[in-house]
Amino acid sequence: MPTHTPGPWKHGKTTMTRGKIYGDGLLVATLDPPRLEEEVAMKAADAHLIAAAPELLAALQTLVFDPHDTDPQCWAKAREAIEKATGGAA
């Protein structure tokens, strides 16, 4: 089974890179530019969620496949991934 591009992934914030998701120095995804003013916030939220995908996957894998892991770091990483996915609002 193919693997995804290694994380962390980051979304571009400059005019030239906005709407693009990068990981491991590679372009991972491109969001279509918003056509309506109402789409601007939605596209930004989509970019946050896509960029957080590797961290979210890793946190879920740890929590699901090793549920007896009581290491607080595991939960802290999960919370950080959620914050990244939601643009800083957990």
Biopython code that builds the backbone (N, CA, C, O; Angstrom):
import numpy as np
from Bio.PDB.StructureBuilder import StructureBuilder

atoms = [
    (1, "MET", "N", (0.837, -1.173, 0.000)),
    (1, "MET", "CA", (0.000, 0.000, 0.000)),
    (1, "MET", "C", (0.888, 1.245, 0.000)),
    (1, "MET", "O", (1.833, 1.327, 0.785)),
    (2, "PRO", "N", (0.597, 2.212, -0.869)),
    (2, "PRO", "CA", (1.412, 3.425, -0.906)),
    (2, "PRO", "C", (1.289, 4.220, 0.394)),
    (2, "PRO", "O", (0.271, 4.150, 1.083)),
    (3, "THR", "N", (2.309, 4.952, 0.706)),
    (3, "THR", "CA", (2.269, 5.804, 1.890)),
    (3, "THR", "C", (2.111, 7.257, 1.451)),
    (3, "THR", "O", (2.389, 7.613, 0.306)),
    (4, "HIS", "N", (1.662, 8.077, 2.382)),
    (4, "HIS", "CA", (1.490, 9.495, 2.065)),
    (4, "HIS", "C", (2.822, 10.226, 2.188)),
    (4, "HIS", "O", (3.787, 9.705, 2.747)),
    (5, "THR", "N", (2.853, 11.429, 1.660)),
    (5, "THR", "CA", (4.033, 12.279, 1.786)),
    (5, "THR", "C", (4.289, 12.524, 3.264)),
    (5, "THR", "O", (3.363, 12.855, 4.006)),
    (6, "PRO", "N", (5.540, 12.364, 3.704)),
    (6, "PRO", "CA", (5.826, 12.550, 5.132)),
    (6, "PRO", "C", (5.442, 13.947, 5.622)),
    (6, "PRO", "O", (5.578, 14.933, 4.898)),
    (7, "GLY", "N", (4.969, 14.009, 6.841)),
    (7, "GLY", "CA", (4.648, 15.291, 7.476)),
    (7, "GLY", "C", (5.876, 15.852, 8.141)),
    (7, "GLY", "O", (6.926, 15.209, 8.117)),
    (8, "PRO", "N", (5.793, 16.988, 8.715)),
    (8, "PRO", "CA", (4.585, 17.792, 8.808)),
    (8, "PRO", "C", (4.252, 18.467, 7.484)),
    (8, "PRO", "O", (5.128, 18.737, 6.662)),
    (9, "TRP", "N", (2.974, 18.728, 7.305)),
    (9, "TRP", "CA", (2.506, 19.475, 6.141)),
    (9, "TRP", "C", (2.192, 20.893, 6.589)),
    (9, "TRP", "O", (1.772, 21.121, 7.723)),
    (10, "LYS", "N", (2.399, 21.837, 5.687)),
    (10, "LYS", "CA", (2.110, 23.242, 5.992)),
    (10, "LYS", "C", (1.363, 23.844, 4.823)),
    (10, "LYS", "O", (1.602, 23.495, 3.667)),
    (11, "HIS", "N", (0.463, 24.748, 5.134)),
    (11, "HIS", "CA", (-0.225, 25.434, 4.041)),
    (11, "HIS", "C", (0.423, 26.796, 3.828)),
    (11, "HIS", "O", (0.843, 27.466, 4.771)),
    (12, "GLY", "N", (0.490, 27.182, 2.552)),
    (12, "GLY", "CA", (1.106, 28.449, 2.196)),
    (12, "GLY", "C", (0.280, 29.629, 2.673)),
    (12, "GLY", "O", (-0.950, 29.581, 2.697)),
    (13, "LYS", "N", (0.971, 30.674, 3.048)),
    (13, "LYS", "CA", (0.271, 31.852, 3.565)),
    (13, "LYS", "C", (0.564, 33.099, 2.744)),
    (13, "LYS", "O", (-0.081, 34.129, 2.943)),
    (14, "THR", "N", (1.520, 33.031, 1.828)),
    (14, "THR", "CA", (1.807, 34.190, 1.006)),
    (14, "THR", "C", (0.865, 34.214, -0.190)),
    (14, "THR", "O", (0.178, 33.230, -0.464)),
    (15, "THR", "N", (0.833, 35.315, -0.888)),
    (15, "THR", "CA", (-0.043, 35.432, -2.054)),
    (15, "THR", "C", (0.261, 34.348, -3.076)),
    (15, "THR", "O", (-0.657, 33.801, -3.686)),
    (16, "MET", "N", (1.529, 34.031, -3.270)),
    (16, "MET", "CA", (1.928, 33.040, -4.276)),
    (16, "MET", "C", (1.661, 31.602, -3.843)),
    (16, "MET", "O", (1.465, 30.735, -4.695)),
    (17, "THR", "N", (1.649, 31.328, -2.537)),
    (17, "THR", "CA", (1.507, 29.950, -2.072)),
    (17, "THR", "C", (0.164, 29.667, -1.392)),
    (17, "THR", "O", (-0.100, 28.527, -1.010)),
    (18, "ARG", "N", (-0.677, 30.676, -1.236)),
    (18, "ARG", "CA", (-1.971, 30.482, -0.570)),
    (18, "ARG", "C", (-2.783, 29.426, -1.321)),
    (18, "ARG", "O", (-2.865, 29.455, -2.549)),
    (19, "GLY", "N", (-3.382, 28.497, -0.576)),
    (19, "GLY", "CA", (-4.177, 27.442, -1.191)),
    (19, "GLY", "C", (-3.362, 26.229, -1.600)),
    (19, "GLY", "O", (-3.886, 25.299, -2.212)),
    (20, "LYS", "N", (-2.073, 26.240, -1.261)),
    (20, "LYS", "CA", (-1.209, 25.100, -1.578)),
    (20, "LYS", "C", (-0.726, 24.473, -0.270)),
    (20, "LYS", "O", (-0.436, 25.175, 0.699)),
    (21, "ILE", "N", (-0.644, 23.147, -0.256)),
    (21, "ILE", "CA", (-0.197, 22.404, 0.922)),
    (21, "ILE", "C", (1.127, 21.745, 0.563)),
    (21, "ILE", "O", (1.236, 21.067, -0.459)),
    (22, "TYR", "N", (2.134, 21.949, 1.411)),
    (22, "TYR", "CA", (3.468, 21.411, 1.167)),
    (22, "TYR", "C", (3.872, 20.430, 2.265)),
    (22, "TYR", "O", (3.530, 20.615, 3.433)),
    (23, "GLY", "N", (4.601, 19.391, 1.877)),
    (23, "GLY", "CA", (5.142, 18.432, 2.825)),
    (23, "GLY", "C", (6.424, 17.853, 2.283)),
    (23, "GLY", "O", (6.487, 17.454, 1.120)),
    (24, "ASP", "N", (7.435, 17.804, 3.103)),
    (24, "ASP", "CA", (8.723, 17.228, 2.710)),
    (24, "ASP", "C", (9.279, 17.923, 1.465)),
    (24, "ASP", "O", (9.910, 17.288, 0.620)),
    (25, "GLY", "N", (9.039, 19.231, 1.360)),
    (25, "GLY", "CA", (9.531, 20.004, 0.227)),
    (25, "GLY", "C", (8.757, 19.792, -1.065)),
    (25, "GLY", "O", (9.164, 20.282, -2.119)),
    (26, "LEU", "N", (7.648, 19.070, -0.995)),
    (26, "LEU", "CA", (6.849, 18.763, -2.185)),
    (26, "LEU", "C", (5.459, 19.378, -2.072)),
    (26, "LEU", "O", (4.945, 19.579, -0.972)),
    (27, "LEU", "N", (4.862, 19.672, -3.214)),
    (27, "LEU", "CA", (3.480, 20.129, -3.243)),
    (27, "LEU", "C", (2.591, 18.910, -3.044)),
    (27, "LEU", "O", (2.643, 17.970, -3.837)),
    (28, "VAL", "N", (1.784, 18.916, -2.002)),
    (28, "VAL", "CA", (0.928, 17.786, -1.657)),
    (28, "VAL", "C", (-0.480, 17.982, -2.222)),
    (28, "VAL", "O", (-1.077, 17.041, -2.744)),
    (29, "ALA", "N", (-1.007, 19.197, -2.119)),
    (29, "ALA", "CA", (-2.373, 19.466, -2.575)),
    (29, "ALA", "C", (-2.509, 20.928, -2.939)),
    (29, "ALA", "O", (-1.785, 21.788, -2.438)),
    (30, "THR", "N", (-3.456, 21.187, -3.823)),
    (30, "THR", "CA", (-3.786, 22.552, -4.212)),
    (30, "THR", "C", (-5.299, 22.726, -4.116)),
    (30, "THR", "O", (-6.062, 21.940, -4.676)),
    (31, "LEU", "N", (-5.713, 23.749, -3.411)),
    (31, "LEU", "CA", (-7.129, 24.067, -3.313)),
    (31, "LEU", "C", (-7.484, 25.053, -4.420)),
    (31, "LEU", "O", (-6.705, 25.954, -4.732)),
    (32, "ASP", "N", (-8.655, 24.876, -5.006)),
    (32, "ASP", "CA", (-9.116, 25.854, -5.980)),
    (32, "ASP", "C", (-9.270, 27.196, -5.282)),
    (32, "ASP", "O", (-9.687, 27.245, -4.125)),
    (33, "PRO", "N", (-8.942, 28.282, -5.963)),
    (33, "PRO", "CA", (-9.124, 29.584, -5.319)),
    (33, "PRO", "C", (-10.612, 29.856, -5.071)),
    (33, "PRO", "O", (-11.467, 29.407, -5.836)),
    (34, "PRO", "N", (-10.910, 30.584, -4.007)),
    (34, "PRO", "CA", (-12.315, 30.889, -3.735)),
    (34, "PRO", "C", (-12.892, 31.769, -4.844)),
    (34, "PRO", "O", (-12.239, 32.691, -5.333)),
    (35, "ARG", "N", (-14.118, 31.462, -5.222)),
    (35, "ARG", "CA", (-14.780, 32.264, -6.262)),
    (35, "ARG", "C", (-15.702, 33.299, -5.646)),
    (35, "ARG", "O", (-15.945, 34.355, -6.231)),
    (36, "LEU", "N", (-16.206, 32.997, -4.478)),
    (36, "LEU", "CA", (-17.116, 33.909, -3.792)),
    (36, "LEU", "C", (-16.508, 34.312, -2.460)),
    (36, "LEU", "O", (-15.722, 33.563, -1.879)),
    (37, "GLU", "N", (-16.863, 35.478, -1.980)),
    (37, "GLU", "CA", (-16.352, 35.959, -0.698)),
    (37, "GLU", "C", (-16.652, 34.968, 0.426)),
    (37, "GLU", "O", (-15.851, 34.813, 1.348)),
    (38, "GLU", "N", (-17.802, 34.298, 0.352)),
    (38, "GLU", "CA", (-18.184, 33.342, 1.389)),
    (38, "GLU", "C", (-17.259, 32.129, 1.423)),
    (38, "GLU", "O", (-17.170, 31.447, 2.444)),
    (39, "GLU", "N", (-16.578, 31.857, 0.328)),
    (39, "GLU", "CA", (-15.708, 30.680, 0.257)),
    (39, "GLU", "C", (-14.330, 30.916, 0.876)),
    (39, "GLU", "O", (-13.613, 29.952, 1.144)),
    (40, "VAL", "N", (-13.947, 32.163, 1.108)),
    (40, "VAL", "CA", (-12.601, 32.463, 1.602)),
    (40, "VAL", "C", (-12.320, 31.761, 2.925)),
    (40, "VAL", "O", (-11.305, 31.075, 3.053)),
    (41, "ALA", "N", (-13.204, 31.920, 3.911)),
    (41, "ALA", "CA", (-13.001, 31.293, 5.221)),
    (41, "ALA", "C", (-13.048, 29.779, 5.101)),
    (41, "ALA", "O", (-12.284, 29.080, 5.766)),
    (42, "MET", "N", (-13.947, 29.260, 4.249)),
    (42, "MET", "CA", (-14.056, 27.813, 4.079)),
    (42, "MET", "C", (-12.766, 27.238, 3.488)),
    (42, "MET", "O", (-12.296, 26.191, 3.935)),
    (43, "LYS", "N", (-12.196, 27.905, 2.501)),
    (43, "LYS", "CA", (-10.956, 27.421, 1.888)),
    (43, "LYS", "C", (-9.809, 27.464, 2.894)),
    (43, "LYS", "O", (-8.969, 26.565, 2.910)),
    (44, "ALA", "N", (-9.767, 28.499, 3.733)),
    (44, "ALA", "CA", (-8.724, 28.578, 4.768)),
    (44, "ALA", "C", (-8.881, 27.434, 5.759)),
    (44, "ALA", "O", (-7.890, 26.826, 6.163)),
    (45, "ALA", "N", (-10.116, 27.135, 6.156)),
    (45, "ALA", "CA", (-10.367, 26.025, 7.083)),
    (45, "ALA", "C", (-9.987, 24.697, 6.434)),
    (45, "ALA", "O", (-9.423, 23.824, 7.094)),
    (46, "ASP", "N", (-10.291, 24.540, 5.143)),
    (46, "ASP", "CA", (-9.903, 23.321, 4.427)),
    (46, "ASP", "C", (-8.387, 23.157, 4.433)),
    (46, "ASP", "O", (-7.879, 22.056, 4.647)),
    (47, "ALA", "N", (-7.665, 24.255, 4.196)),
    (47, "ALA", "CA", (-6.198, 24.197, 4.167)),
    (47, "ALA", "C", (-5.638, 23.781, 5.524)),
    (47, "ALA", "O", (-4.707, 22.979, 5.593)),
    (48, "HIS", "N", (-6.205, 24.327, 6.609)),
    (48, "HIS", "CA", (-5.751, 23.938, 7.958)),
    (48, "HIS", "C", (-5.963, 22.441, 8.184)),
    (48, "HIS", "O", (-5.079, 21.751, 8.691)),
    (49, "LEU", "N", (-7.135, 21.950, 7.807)),
    (49, "LEU", "CA", (-7.463, 20.544, 8.024)),
    (49, "LEU", "C", (-6.550, 19.627, 7.209)),
    (49, "LEU", "O", (-6.040, 18.635, 7.728)),
    (50, "ILE", "N", (-6.348, 19.959, 5.942)),
    (50, "ILE", "CA", (-5.484, 19.130, 5.087)),
    (50, "ILE", "C", (-4.054, 19.142, 5.617)),
    (50, "ILE", "O", (-3.407, 18.096, 5.680)),
    (51, "ALA", "N", (-3.555, 20.317, 6.000)),
    (51, "ALA", "CA", (-2.175, 20.410, 6.490)),
    (51, "ALA", "C", (-1.973, 19.611, 7.780)),
    (51, "ALA", "O", (-0.866, 19.142, 8.046)),
    (52, "ALA", "N", (-3.015, 19.452, 8.573)),
    (52, "ALA", "CA", (-2.913, 18.718, 9.844)),
    (52, "ALA", "C", (-3.090, 17.208, 9.677)),
    (52, "ALA", "O", (-2.926, 16.461, 10.642)),
    (53, "ALA", "N", (-3.418, 16.753, 8.478)),
    (53, "ALA", "CA", (-3.732, 15.333, 8.263)),
    (53, "ALA", "C", (-2.673, 14.368, 8.794)),
    (53, "ALA", "O", (-3.041, 13.411, 9.474)),
    (54, "PRO", "N", (-1.374, 14.562, 8.522)),
    (54, "PRO", "CA", (-0.391, 13.593, 9.036)),
    (54, "PRO", "C", (-0.362, 13.518, 10.561)),
    (54, "PRO", "O", (-0.253, 12.431, 11.127)),
    (55, "GLU", "N", (-0.460, 14.675, 11.230)),
    (55, "GLU", "CA", (-0.449, 14.667, 12.692)),
    (55, "GLU", "C", (-1.723, 14.043, 13.252)),
    (55, "GLU", "O", (-1.675, 13.317, 14.245)),
    (56, "LEU", "N", (-2.855, 14.321, 12.623)),
    (56, "LEU", "CA", (-4.110, 13.720, 13.070)),
    (56, "LEU", "C", (-4.062, 12.202, 12.929)),
    (56, "LEU", "O", (-4.480, 11.474, 13.830)),
    (57, "LEU", "N", (-3.552, 11.731, 11.800)),
    (57, "LEU", "CA", (-3.440, 10.291, 11.575)),
    (57, "LEU", "C", (-2.529, 9.648, 12.619)),
    (57, "LEU", "O", (-2.876, 8.620, 13.200)),
    (58, "ALA", "N", (-1.375, 10.247, 12.854)),
    (58, "ALA", "CA", (-0.432, 9.685, 13.831)),
    (58, "ALA", "C", (-1.035, 9.645, 15.227)),
    (58, "ALA", "O", (-0.874, 8.660, 15.947)),
    (59, "ALA", "N", (-1.730, 10.713, 15.614)),
    (59, "ALA", "CA", (-2.345, 10.749, 16.951)),
    (59, "ALA", "C", (-3.428, 9.680, 17.073)),
    (59, "ALA", "O", (-3.504, 8.984, 18.085)),
    (60, "LEU", "N", (-4.256, 9.550, 16.056)),
    (60, "LEU", "CA", (-5.306, 8.534, 16.097)),
    (60, "LEU", "C", (-4.739, 7.125, 16.111)),
    (60, "LEU", "O", (-5.238, 6.258, 16.828)),
    (61, "GLN", "N", (-3.700, 6.895, 15.324)),
    (61, "GLN", "CA", (-3.099, 5.560, 15.310)),
    (61, "GLN", "C", (-2.576, 5.197, 16.688)),
    (61, "GLN", "O", (-2.766, 4.069, 17.144)),
    (62, "THR", "N", (-1.926, 6.129, 17.351)),
    (62, "THR", "CA", (-1.406, 5.854, 18.687)),
    (62, "THR", "C", (-2.545, 5.581, 19.666)),
    (62, "THR", "O", (-2.493, 4.621, 20.434)),
    (63, "LEU", "N", (-3.569, 6.427, 19.634)),
    (63, "LEU", "CA", (-4.677, 6.273, 20.578)),
    (63, "LEU", "C", (-5.504, 5.017, 20.321)),
    (63, "LEU", "O", (-5.978, 4.385, 21.265)),
    (64, "VAL", "N", (-5.680, 4.652, 19.056)),
    (64, "VAL", "CA", (-6.514, 3.497, 18.724)),
    (64, "VAL", "C", (-5.749, 2.182, 18.843)),
    (64, "VAL", "O", (-6.268, 1.200, 19.375)),
    (65, "PHE", "N", (-4.519, 2.169, 18.345)),
    (65, "PHE", "CA", (-3.783, 0.907, 18.309)),
    (65, "PHE", "C", (-2.982, 0.649, 19.573)),
    (65, "PHE", "O", (-2.501, -0.465, 19.781)),
    (66, "ASP", "N", (-2.832, 1.651, 20.415)),
    (66, "ASP", "CA", (-2.167, 1.468, 21.696)),
    (66, "ASP", "C", (-2.995, 2.177, 22.767)),
    (66, "ASP", "O", (-2.514, 3.118, 23.398)),
    (67, "PRO", "N", (-4.244, 1.731, 22.977)),
    (67, "PRO", "CA", (-5.154, 2.434, 23.893)),
    (67, "PRO", "C", (-4.705, 2.417, 25.348)),
    (67, "PRO", "O", (-5.235, 3.170, 26.166)),
    (68, "HIS", "N", (-3.752, 1.583, 25.678)),
    (68, "HIS", "CA", (-3.274, 1.522, 27.056)),
    (68, "HIS", "C", (-2.129, 2.491, 27.296)),
    (68, "HIS", "O", (-1.579, 2.554, 28.395)),
    (69, "ASP", "N", (-1.770, 3.250, 26.258)),
    (69, "ASP", "CA", (-0.710, 4.247, 26.374)),
    (69, "ASP", "C", (-1.239, 5.408, 27.214)),
    (69, "ASP", "O", (-2.109, 6.156, 26.768)),
    (70, "THR", "N", (-0.726, 5.551, 28.397)),
    (70, "THR", "CA", (-1.183, 6.620, 29.284)),
    (70, "THR", "C", (-0.215, 7.797, 29.284)),
    (70, "THR", "O", (-0.320, 8.690, 30.124)),
    (71, "ASP", "N", (0.709, 7.798, 28.360)),
    (71, "ASP", "CA", (1.680, 8.872, 28.265)),
    (71, "ASP", "C", (0.961, 10.187, 27.952)),
    (71, "ASP", "O", (0.275, 10.286, 26.934)),
    (72, "PRO", "N", (1.108, 11.189, 28.807)),
    (72, "PRO", "CA", (0.447, 12.472, 28.555)),
    (72, "PRO", "C", (0.881, 13.108, 27.235)),
    (72, "PRO", "O", (0.125, 13.883, 26.647)),
    (73, "GLN", "N", (2.088, 12.791, 26.763)),
    (73, "GLN", "CA", (2.562, 13.335, 25.497)),
    (73, "GLN", "C", (1.670, 12.897, 24.335)),
    (73, "GLN", "O", (1.462, 13.656, 23.388)),
    (74, "CYS", "N", (1.154, 11.694, 24.407)),
    (74, "CYS", "CA", (0.268, 11.182, 23.370)),
    (74, "CYS", "C", (-0.963, 12.068, 23.255)),
    (74, "CYS", "O", (-1.362, 12.448, 22.154)),
    (75, "TRP", "N", (-1.553, 12.390, 24.376)),
    (75, "TRP", "CA", (-2.745, 13.248, 24.383)),
    (75, "TRP", "C", (-2.401, 14.674, 23.993)),
    (75, "TRP", "O", (-3.189, 15.341, 23.321)),
    (76, "ALA", "N", (-1.235, 15.148, 24.407)),
    (76, "ALA", "CA", (-0.810, 16.505, 24.041)),
    (76, "ALA", "C", (-0.630, 16.618, 22.531)),
    (76, "ALA", "O", (-1.023, 17.619, 21.932)),
    (77, "LYS", "N", (-0.034, 15.593, 21.909)),
    (77, "LYS", "CA", (0.138, 15.610, 20.453)),
    (77, "LYS", "C", (-1.207, 15.575, 19.741)),
    (77, "LYS", "O", (-1.379, 16.217, 18.705)),
    (78, "ALA", "N", (-2.157, 14.830, 20.287)),
    (78, "ALA", "CA", (-3.491, 14.789, 19.704)),
    (78, "ALA", "C", (-4.145, 16.167, 19.780)),
    (78, "ALA", "O", (-4.762, 16.615, 18.814)),
    (79, "ARG", "N", (-4.013, 16.841, 20.924)),
    (79, "ARG", "CA", (-4.591, 18.180, 21.074)),
    (79, "ARG", "C", (-3.923, 19.167, 20.117)),
    (79, "ARG", "O", (-4.604, 20.006, 19.527)),
    (80, "GLU", "N", (-2.607, 19.078, 19.957)),
    (80, "GLU", "CA", (-1.885, 19.959, 19.036)),
    (80, "GLU", "C", (-2.356, 19.741, 17.600)),
    (80, "GLU", "O", (-2.518, 20.700, 16.845)),
    (81, "ALA", "N", (-2.573, 18.495, 17.227)),
    (81, "ALA", "CA", (-3.049, 18.195, 15.879)),
    (81, "ALA", "C", (-4.446, 18.774, 15.661)),
    (81, "ALA", "O", (-4.743, 19.296, 14.586)),
    (82, "ILE", "N", (-5.292, 18.684, 16.666)),
    (82, "ILE", "CA", (-6.638, 19.258, 16.554)),
    (82, "ILE", "C", (-6.551, 20.774, 16.416)),
    (82, "ILE", "O", (-7.264, 21.364, 15.605)),
    (83, "GLU", "N", (-5.690, 21.403, 17.196)),
    (83, "GLU", "CA", (-5.530, 22.850, 17.101)),
    (83, "GLU", "C", (-5.036, 23.259, 15.717)),
    (83, "GLU", "O", (-5.511, 24.242, 15.149)),
    (84, "LYS", "N", (-4.085, 22.506, 15.176)),
    (84, "LYS", "CA", (-3.594, 22.819, 13.830)),
    (84, "LYS", "C", (-4.708, 22.654, 12.804)),
    (84, "LYS", "O", (-4.846, 23.473, 11.896)),
    (85, "ALA", "N", (-5.495, 21.608, 12.947)),
    (85, "ALA", "CA", (-6.586, 21.326, 11.992)),
    (85, "ALA", "C", (-7.676, 22.386, 12.055)),
    (85, "ALA", "O", (-8.341, 22.655, 11.055)),
    (86, "THR", "N", (-7.860, 22.985, 13.217)),
    (86, "THR", "CA", (-8.921, 23.975, 13.379)),
    (86, "THR", "C", (-8.400, 25.401, 13.348)),
    (86, "THR", "O", (-9.117, 26.337, 13.702)),
    (87, "GLY", "N", (-7.168, 25.567, 12.930)),
    (87, "GLY", "CA", (-6.614, 26.915, 12.837)),
    (87, "GLY", "C", (-6.314, 27.548, 14.169)),
    (87, "GLY", "O", (-6.332, 28.772, 14.296)),
    (88, "GLY", "N", (-6.036, 26.726, 15.174)),
    (88, "GLY", "CA", (-5.681, 27.229, 16.494)),
    (88, "GLY", "C", (-6.817, 27.234, 17.488)),
    (88, "GLY", "O", (-6.614, 27.555, 18.659)),
    (89, "ALA", "N", (-8.005, 26.885, 17.045)),
    (89, "ALA", "CA", (-9.165, 26.845, 17.946)),
    (89, "ALA", "C", (-9.537, 25.405, 18.216)),
    (89, "ALA", "O", (-10.169, 24.753, 17.384)),
    (90, "ALA", "N", (-9.147, 24.906, 19.374)),
    (90, "ALA", "CA", (-9.447, 23.503, 19.711)),
    (90, "ALA", "C", (-10.844, 23.367, 20.246)),
    (90, "ALA", "O", (-11.271, 22.262, 20.581)),
]
sb = StructureBuilder()
sb.init_structure("model")
sb.init_model(0)
sb.init_chain("A")
sb.init_seg("    ")
for serial, (resi, resn, name, xyz) in enumerate(atoms, 1):
    if name == "N":
        sb.init_residue(resn, " ", resi, " ")
    sb.init_atom(name, np.array(xyz, "f"), 0.0, 1.0, " ", f" {name:<3s}", serial, name[0])
structure = sb.get_structure()
